[in-house]
Amino acid sequence: MNARSEDILAHMLEDARDVMEFVREVASFEEFCDSNMVRKAVVMSLLNIGELAIHLPQDYIQTHNDMQWKAMIDDWYA
């Protein structure tokens, strides 16, 4: 794996960890929906993950086909 791919994956992991931190104190889906700040933070992090996935090399995506790369990328374009 090249340094660029490692950097992309590190940023994706950081965003995933951020999502977990953002929702840590949220007790229910209703509470999540009621918190504009938490919702926007989660959505932004998920968008970042999708955007970053676009920049991974195709050979990396094909080698790691256990991940749902297409869903991440397609959702970003939706």
Biopython code that builds the backbone (N, CA, C, O; Angstrom):
import numpy as np
from Bio.PDB.StructureBuilder import StructureBuilder

atoms = [
    (1, "MET", "N", (0.851, -1.174, 0.000)),
    (1, "MET", "CA", (0.000, 0.000, 0.000)),
    (1, "MET", "C", (0.898, 1.239, 0.000)),
    (1, "MET", "O", (1.901, 1.306, 0.711)),
    (2, "ASN", "N", (0.513, 2.196, -0.804)),
    (2, "ASN", "CA", (1.334, 3.409, -0.878)),
    (2, "ASN", "C", (0.928, 4.410, 0.202)),
    (2, "ASN", "O", (-0.098, 4.256, 0.865)),
    (3, "ALA", "N", (1.749, 5.424, 0.358)),
    (3, "ALA", "CA", (1.539, 6.422, 1.415)),
    (3, "ALA", "C", (0.235, 7.183, 1.228)),
    (3, "ALA", "O", (-0.432, 7.530, 2.203)),
    (4, "ARG", "N", (-0.125, 7.441, -0.014)),
    (4, "ARG", "CA", (-1.375, 8.173, -0.283)),
    (4, "ARG", "C", (-2.584, 7.366, 0.196)),
    (4, "ARG", "O", (-3.485, 7.910, 0.835)),
    (5, "SER", "N", (-2.599, 6.069, -0.117)),
    (5, "SER", "CA", (-3.700, 5.211, 0.328)),
    (5, "SER", "C", (-3.750, 5.146, 1.849)),
    (5, "SER", "O", (-4.829, 5.189, 2.438)),
    (6, "GLU", "N", (-2.600, 5.044, 2.478)),
    (6, "GLU", "CA", (-2.553, 5.022, 3.944)),
    (6, "GLU", "C", (-3.122, 6.306, 4.526)),
    (6, "GLU", "O", (-3.847, 6.276, 5.521)),
    (7, "ASP", "N", (-2.793, 7.428, 3.907)),
    (7, "ASP", "CA", (-3.298, 8.721, 4.378)),
    (7, "ASP", "C", (-4.818, 8.798, 4.221)),
    (7, "ASP", "O", (-5.513, 9.256, 5.128)),
    (8, "ILE", "N", (-5.329, 8.356, 3.085)),
    (8, "ILE", "CA", (-6.768, 8.362, 2.841)),
    (8, "ILE", "C", (-7.475, 7.492, 3.872)),
    (8, "ILE", "O", (-8.470, 7.905, 4.468)),
    (9, "LEU", "N", (-6.957, 6.286, 4.079)),
    (9, "LEU", "CA", (-7.575, 5.365, 5.037)),
    (9, "LEU", "C", (-7.515, 5.911, 6.461)),
    (9, "LEU", "O", (-8.451, 5.722, 7.238)),
    (10, "ALA", "N", (-6.432, 6.578, 6.803)),
    (10, "ALA", "CA", (-6.310, 7.174, 8.136)),
    (10, "ALA", "C", (-7.377, 8.251, 8.337)),
    (10, "ALA", "O", (-7.970, 8.346, 9.411)),
    (11, "HIS", "N", (-7.618, 9.057, 7.312)),
    (11, "HIS", "CA", (-8.651, 10.086, 7.408)),
    (11, "HIS", "C", (-10.047, 9.463, 7.484)),
    (11, "HIS", "O", (-10.912, 9.958, 8.208)),
    (12, "MET", "N", (-10.263, 8.386, 6.743)),
    (12, "MET", "CA", (-11.551, 7.692, 6.808)),
    (12, "MET", "C", (-11.785, 7.136, 8.209)),
    (12, "MET", "O", (-12.886, 7.232, 8.751)),
    (13, "LEU", "N", (-10.743, 6.558, 8.783)),
    (13, "LEU", "CA", (-10.848, 6.016, 10.134)),
    (13, "LEU", "C", (-11.126, 7.125, 11.149)),
    (13, "LEU", "O", (-11.930, 6.955, 12.065)),
    (14, "GLU", "N", (-10.460, 8.246, 10.975)),
    (14, "GLU", "CA", (-10.684, 9.384, 11.874)),
    (14, "GLU", "C", (-12.143, 9.833, 11.811)),
    (14, "GLU", "O", (-12.757, 10.102, 12.844)),
    (15, "ASP", "N", (-12.696, 9.913, 10.604)),
    (15, "ASP", "CA", (-14.100, 10.313, 10.469)),
    (15, "ASP", "C", (-15.037, 9.278, 11.080)),
    (15, "ASP", "O", (-16.036, 9.640, 11.701)),
    (16, "ALA", "N", (-14.729, 8.009, 10.915)),
    (16, "ALA", "CA", (-15.558, 6.953, 11.515)),
    (16, "ALA", "C", (-15.521, 7.052, 13.044)),
    (16, "ALA", "O", (-16.546, 6.910, 13.711)),
    (17, "ARG", "N", (-14.343, 7.292, 13.576)),
    (17, "ARG", "CA", (-14.224, 7.463, 15.033)),
    (17, "ARG", "C", (-14.978, 8.710, 15.506)),
    (17, "ARG", "O", (-15.584, 8.711, 16.578)),
    (18, "ASP", "N", (-14.932, 9.760, 14.699)),
    (18, "ASP", "CA", (-15.681, 10.971, 15.045)),
    (18, "ASP", "C", (-17.172, 10.672, 15.139)),
    (18, "ASP", "O", (-17.836, 11.121, 16.074)),
    (19, "VAL", "N", (-17.705, 9.916, 14.177)),
    (19, "VAL", "CA", (-19.127, 9.562, 14.211)),
    (19, "VAL", "C", (-19.456, 8.853, 15.516)),
    (19, "VAL", "O", (-20.447, 9.172, 16.174)),
    (20, "MET", "N", (-18.626, 7.896, 15.882)),
    (20, "MET", "CA", (-18.859, 7.161, 17.123)),
    (20, "MET", "C", (-18.843, 8.097, 18.330)),
    (20, "MET", "O", (-19.639, 7.937, 19.255)),
    (21, "GLU", "N", (-17.953, 9.054, 18.318)),
    (21, "GLU", "CA", (-17.875, 10.021, 19.421)),
    (21, "GLU", "C", (-19.103, 10.936, 19.434)),
    (21, "GLU", "O", (-19.643, 11.236, 20.499)),
    (22, "PHE", "N", (-19.542, 11.377, 18.256)),
    (22, "PHE", "CA", (-20.688, 12.275, 18.167)),
    (22, "PHE", "C", (-21.954, 11.638, 18.730)),
    (22, "PHE", "O", (-22.766, 12.319, 19.357)),
    (23, "VAL", "N", (-22.125, 10.340, 18.510)),
    (23, "VAL", "CA", (-23.367, 9.688, 18.943)),
    (23, "VAL", "C", (-23.242, 8.991, 20.298)),
    (23, "VAL", "O", (-24.208, 8.408, 20.789)),
    (24, "ARG", "N", (-22.074, 9.049, 20.891)),
    (24, "ARG", "CA", (-21.843, 8.360, 22.167)),
    (24, "ARG", "C", (-22.866, 8.747, 23.236)),
    (24, "ARG", "O", (-23.332, 7.883, 23.979)),
    (25, "GLU", "N", (-23.210, 9.994, 23.323)),
    (25, "GLU", "CA", (-24.124, 10.475, 24.364)),
    (25, "GLU", "C", (-25.587, 10.496, 23.921)),
    (25, "GLU", "O", (-26.465, 10.867, 24.700)),
    (26, "VAL", "N", (-25.850, 10.103, 22.684)),
    (26, "VAL", "CA", (-27.216, 10.115, 22.170)),
    (26, "VAL", "C", (-27.911, 8.824, 22.599)),
    (26, "VAL", "O", (-27.438, 7.728, 22.300)),
    (27, "ALA", "N", (-29.025, 8.963, 23.295)),
    (27, "ALA", "CA", (-29.692, 7.800, 23.891)),
    (27, "ALA", "C", (-30.692, 7.125, 22.965)),
    (27, "ALA", "O", (-31.026, 5.958, 23.168)),
    (28, "SER", "N", (-31.180, 7.843, 21.945)),
    (28, "SER", "CA", (-32.210, 7.266, 21.088)),
    (28, "SER", "C", (-32.161, 7.911, 19.703)),
    (28, "SER", "O", (-31.521, 8.943, 19.498)),
    (29, "PHE", "N", (-32.849, 7.279, 18.772)),
    (29, "PHE", "CA", (-32.946, 7.845, 17.430)),
    (29, "PHE", "C", (-33.668, 9.189, 17.475)),
    (29, "PHE", "O", (-33.305, 10.120, 16.757)),
    (30, "GLU", "N", (-34.668, 9.283, 18.304)),
    (30, "GLU", "CA", (-35.418, 10.536, 18.430)),
    (30, "GLU", "C", (-34.498, 11.662, 18.925)),
    (30, "GLU", "O", (-34.551, 12.790, 18.435)),
    (31, "GLU", "N", (-33.670, 11.330, 19.888)),
    (31, "GLU", "CA", (-32.721, 12.320, 20.402)),
    (31, "GLU", "C", (-31.740, 12.735, 19.306)),
    (31, "GLU", "O", (-31.390, 13.909, 19.181)),
    (32, "PHE", "N", (-31.308, 11.761, 18.520)),
    (32, "PHE", "CA", (-30.423, 12.049, 17.381)),
    (32, "PHE", "C", (-31.117, 13.007, 16.419)),
    (32, "PHE", "O", (-30.527, 13.997, 15.989)),
    (33, "CYS", "N", (-32.361, 12.713, 16.086)),
    (33, "CYS", "CA", (-33.112, 13.552, 15.153)),
    (33, "CYS", "C", (-33.341, 14.957, 15.696)),
    (33, "CYS", "O", (-33.379, 15.925, 14.936)),
    (34, "ASP", "N", (-33.493, 15.062, 17.001)),
    (34, "ASP", "CA", (-33.742, 16.363, 17.626)),
    (34, "ASP", "C", (-32.490, 17.227, 17.734)),
    (34, "ASP", "O", (-32.588, 18.439, 17.929)),
    (35, "SER", "N", (-31.317, 16.613, 17.609)),
    (35, "SER", "CA", (-30.077, 17.372, 17.764)),
    (35, "SER", "C", (-29.505, 17.739, 16.394)),
    (35, "SER", "O", (-28.838, 16.941, 15.735)),
    (36, "ASN", "N", (-29.787, 18.955, 16.001)),
    (36, "ASN", "CA", (-29.308, 19.441, 14.709)),
    (36, "ASN", "C", (-27.785, 19.361, 14.614)),
    (36, "ASN", "O", (-27.245, 18.989, 13.572)),
    (37, "MET", "N", (-27.108, 19.703, 15.681)),
    (37, "MET", "CA", (-25.649, 19.709, 15.673)),
    (37, "MET", "C", (-25.090, 18.289, 15.495)),
    (37, "MET", "O", (-24.182, 18.078, 14.691)),
    (38, "VAL", "N", (-25.619, 17.333, 16.230)),
    (38, "VAL", "CA", (-25.138, 15.954, 16.118)),
    (38, "VAL", "C", (-25.437, 15.413, 14.728)),
    (38, "VAL", "O", (-24.574, 14.804, 14.096)),
    (39, "ARG", "N", (-26.663, 15.635, 14.249)),
    (39, "ARG", "CA", (-27.035, 15.162, 12.907)),
    (39, "ARG", "C", (-26.099, 15.694, 11.848)),
    (39, "ARG", "O", (-25.606, 14.941, 11.009)),
    (40, "LYS", "N", (-25.853, 16.986, 11.885)),
    (40, "LYS", "CA", (-24.981, 17.591, 10.874)),
    (40, "LYS", "C", (-23.544, 17.083, 10.992)),
    (40, "LYS", "O", (-22.874, 16.875, 9.980)),
    (41, "ALA", "N", (-23.077, 16.886, 12.200)),
    (41, "ALA", "CA", (-21.720, 16.378, 12.398)),
    (41, "ALA", "C", (-21.590, 14.964, 11.848)),
    (41, "ALA", "O", (-20.602, 14.640, 11.188)),
    (42, "VAL", "N", (-22.574, 14.127, 12.116)),
    (42, "VAL", "CA", (-22.542, 12.746, 11.621)),
    (42, "VAL", "C", (-22.618, 12.726, 10.100)),
    (42, "VAL", "O", (-21.836, 12.039, 9.442)),
    (43, "VAL", "N", (-23.553, 13.475, 9.547)),
    (43, "VAL", "CA", (-23.708, 13.511, 8.089)),
    (43, "VAL", "C", (-22.430, 14.005, 7.422)),
    (43, "VAL", "O", (-22.000, 13.440, 6.417)),
    (44, "MET", "N", (-21.831, 15.031, 7.958)),
    (44, "MET", "CA", (-20.604, 15.565, 7.368)),
    (44, "MET", "C", (-19.480, 14.536, 7.397)),
    (44, "MET", "O", (-18.741, 14.393, 6.423)),
    (45, "SER", "N", (-19.350, 13.827, 8.498)),
    (45, "SER", "CA", (-18.304, 12.809, 8.595)),
    (45, "SER", "C", (-18.557, 11.671, 7.606)),
    (45, "SER", "O", (-17.621, 11.167, 6.985)),
    (46, "LEU", "N", (-19.815, 11.269, 7.461)),
    (46, "LEU", "CA", (-20.140, 10.213, 6.503)),
    (46, "LEU", "C", (-19.896, 10.673, 5.068)),
    (46, "LEU", "O", (-19.426, 9.898, 4.235)),
    (47, "LEU", "N", (-20.211, 11.913, 4.787)),
    (47, "LEU", "CA", (-19.901, 12.460, 3.462)),
    (47, "LEU", "C", (-18.399, 12.469, 3.212)),
    (47, "LEU", "O", (-17.946, 12.152, 2.112)),
    (48, "ASN", "N", (-17.634, 12.831, 4.227)),
    (48, "ASN", "CA", (-16.176, 12.822, 4.091)),
    (48, "ASN", "C", (-15.660, 11.423, 3.775)),
    (48, "ASN", "O", (-14.778, 11.260, 2.932)),
    (49, "ILE", "N", (-16.205, 10.416, 4.448)),
    (49, "ILE", "CA", (-15.779, 9.034, 4.202)),
    (49, "ILE", "C", (-16.048, 8.656, 2.748)),
    (49, "ILE", "O", (-15.194, 8.066, 2.087)),
    (50, "GLY", "N", (-17.232, 8.997, 2.255)),
    (50, "GLY", "CA", (-17.558, 8.707, 0.859)),
    (50, "GLY", "C", (-16.657, 9.442, -0.114)),
    (50, "GLY", "O", (-16.205, 8.873, -1.108)),
    (51, "GLU", "N", (-16.402, 10.696, 0.171)),
    (51, "GLU", "CA", (-15.508, 11.489, -0.685)),
    (51, "GLU", "C", (-14.107, 10.900, -0.694)),
    (51, "GLU", "O", (-13.483, 10.803, -1.751)),
    (52, "LEU", "N", (-13.613, 10.511, 0.455)),
    (52, "LEU", "CA", (-12.268, 9.931, 0.535)),
    (52, "LEU", "C", (-12.190, 8.597, -0.199)),
    (52, "LEU", "O", (-11.175, 8.294, -0.827)),
    (53, "ALA", "N", (-13.247, 7.802, -0.125)),
    (53, "ALA", "CA", (-13.254, 6.493, -0.789)),
    (53, "ALA", "C", (-13.076, 6.629, -2.298)),
    (53, "ALA", "O", (-12.504, 5.749, -2.941)),
    (54, "ILE", "N", (-13.560, 7.722, -2.855)),
    (54, "ILE", "CA", (-13.420, 7.967, -4.297)),
    (54, "ILE", "C", (-11.952, 7.999, -4.709)),
    (54, "ILE", "O", (-11.612, 7.613, -5.827)),
    (55, "HIS", "N", (-11.096, 8.450, -3.824)),
    (55, "HIS", "CA", (-9.692, 8.666, -4.152)),
    (55, "HIS", "C", (-8.798, 7.458, -3.894)),
    (55, "HIS", "O", (-7.594, 7.510, -4.146)),
    (56, "LEU", "N", (-9.382, 6.373, -3.394)),
    (56, "LEU", "CA", (-8.580, 5.151, -3.220)),
    (56, "LEU", "C", (-8.313, 4.525, -4.586)),
    (56, "LEU", "O", (-9.189, 4.531, -5.450)),
    (57, "PRO", "N", (-7.124, 3.990, -4.784)),
    (57, "PRO", "CA", (-6.814, 3.354, -6.067)),
    (57, "PRO", "C", (-7.709, 2.137, -6.320)),
    (57, "PRO", "O", (-8.069, 1.417, -5.388)),
    (58, "GLN", "N", (-8.061, 1.918, -7.581)),
    (58, "GLN", "CA", (-8.918, 0.788, -7.939)),
    (58, "GLN", "C", (-8.333, -0.546, -7.510)),
    (58, "GLN", "O", (-9.070, -1.441, -7.096)),
    (59, "ASP", "N", (-7.015, -0.690, -7.605)),
    (59, "ASP", "CA", (-6.421, -1.976, -7.202)),
    (59, "ASP", "C", (-6.598, -2.223, -5.704)),
    (59, "ASP", "O", (-6.743, -3.371, -5.282)),
    (60, "TYR", "N", (-6.589, -1.174, -4.907)),
    (60, "TYR", "CA", (-6.828, -1.327, -3.472)),
    (60, "TYR", "C", (-8.276, -1.758, -3.232)),
    (60, "TYR", "O", (-8.542, -2.668, -2.446)),
    (61, "ILE", "N", (-9.199, -1.099, -3.913)),
    (61, "ILE", "CA", (-10.618, -1.425, -3.764)),
    (61, "ILE", "C", (-10.889, -2.864, -4.182)),
    (61, "ILE", "O", (-11.635, -3.578, -3.511)),
    (62, "GLN", "N", (-10.291, -3.289, -5.278)),
    (62, "GLN", "CA", (-10.503, -4.655, -5.763)),
    (62, "GLN", "C", (-9.875, -5.682, -4.830)),
    (62, "GLN", "O", (-10.430, -6.764, -4.637)),
    (63, "THR", "N", (-8.737, -5.358, -4.255)),
    (63, "THR", "CA", (-8.071, -6.273, -3.329)),
    (63, "THR", "C", (-8.844, -6.399, -2.019)),
    (63, "THR", "O", (-8.840, -7.461, -1.396)),
    (64, "HIS", "N", (-9.498, -5.337, -1.605)),
    (64, "HIS", "CA", (-10.243, -5.319, -0.347)),
    (64, "HIS", "C", (-11.743, -5.274, -0.647)),
    (64, "HIS", "O", (-12.452, -4.359, -0.227)),
    (65, "ASN", "N", (-12.199, -6.270, -1.374)),
    (65, "ASN", "CA", (-13.586, -6.277, -1.840)),
    (65, "ASN", "C", (-14.592, -6.698, -0.778)),
    (65, "ASN", "O", (-15.783, -6.811, -1.067)),
    (66, "ASP", "N", (-14.130, -6.933, 0.452)),
    (66, "ASP", "CA", (-15.057, -7.231, 1.542)),
    (66, "ASP", "C", (-15.756, -5.958, 2.037)),
    (66, "ASP", "O", (-16.759, -6.031, 2.747)),
    (67, "MET", "N", (-15.229, -4.821, 1.665)),
    (67, "MET", "CA", (-15.854, -3.538, 2.009)),
    (67, "MET", "C", (-16.862, -3.161, 0.924)),
    (67, "MET", "O", (-16.717, -3.555, -0.233)),
    (68, "GLN", "N", (-17.855, -2.415, 1.298)),
    (68, "GLN", "CA", (-18.874, -1.980, 0.340)),
    (68, "GLN", "C", (-18.496, -0.610, -0.232)),
    (68, "GLN", "O", (-19.175, 0.389, 0.004)),
    (69, "TRP", "N", (-17.403, -0.592, -0.984)),
    (69, "TRP", "CA", (-16.875, 0.653, -1.533)),
    (69, "TRP", "C", (-17.896, 1.345, -2.428)),
    (69, "TRP", "O", (-18.100, 2.555, -2.326)),
    (70, "LYS", "N", (-18.537, 0.575, -3.307)),
    (70, "LYS", "CA", (-19.489, 1.160, -4.248)),
    (70, "LYS", "C", (-20.622, 1.864, -3.498)),
    (70, "LYS", "O", (-21.041, 2.955, -3.884)),
    (71, "ALA", "N", (-21.108, 1.247, -2.442)),
    (71, "ALA", "CA", (-22.185, 1.869, -1.663)),
    (71, "ALA", "C", (-21.708, 3.174, -1.039)),
    (71, "ALA", "O", (-22.446, 4.159, -1.023)),
    (72, "MET", "N", (-20.485, 3.188, -0.526)),
    (72, "MET", "CA", (-19.947, 4.417, 0.078)),
    (72, "MET", "C", (-19.840, 5.524, -0.956)),
    (72, "MET", "O", (-20.211, 6.670, -0.701)),
    (73, "ILE", "N", (-19.334, 5.171, -2.114)),
    (73, "ILE", "CA", (-19.105, 6.165, -3.163)),
    (73, "ILE", "C", (-20.420, 6.598, -3.783)),
    (73, "ILE", "O", (-20.648, 7.792, -3.974)),
    (74, "ASP", "N", (-21.290, 5.644, -4.101)),
    (74, "ASP", "CA", (-22.587, 5.984, -4.713)),
    (74, "ASP", "C", (-23.425, 6.839, -3.792)),
    (74, "ASP", "O", (-24.087, 7.773, -4.244)),
    (75, "ASP", "N", (-23.407, 6.529, -2.491)),
    (75, "ASP", "CA", (-24.164, 7.324, -1.534)),
    (75, "ASP", "C", (-23.655, 8.755, -1.495)),
    (75, "ASP", "O", (-24.426, 9.686, -1.265)),
    (76, "TRP", "N", (-22.373, 8.931, -1.717)),
    (76, "TRP", "CA", (-21.804, 10.271, -1.697)),
    (76, "TRP", "C", (-22.352, 11.095, -2.874)),
    (76, "TRP", "O", (-22.578, 12.300, -2.757)),
    (77, "TYR", "N", (-22.557, 10.416, -4.003)),
    (77, "TYR", "CA", (-23.064, 11.126, -5.189)),
    (77, "TYR", "C", (-24.575, 11.322, -5.175)),
    (77, "TYR", "O", (-25.097, 12.121, -5.953)),
    (78, "ALA", "N", (-25.284, 10.610, -4.307)),
    (78, "ALA", "CA", (-26.760, 10.659, -4.303)),
    (78, "ALA", "C", (-27.274, 12.037, -3.931)),
    (78, "ALA", "O", (-28.485, 12.250, -3.881)),
]
sb = StructureBuilder()
sb.init_structure("model")
sb.init_model(0)
sb.init_chain("A")
sb.init_seg("    ")
for serial, (resi, resn, name, xyz) in enumerate(atoms, 1):
    if name == "N":
        sb.init_residue(resn, " ", resi, " ")
    sb.init_atom(name, np.array(xyz, "f"), 0.0, 1.0, " ", f" {name:<3s}", serial, name[0])
structure = sb.get_structure()
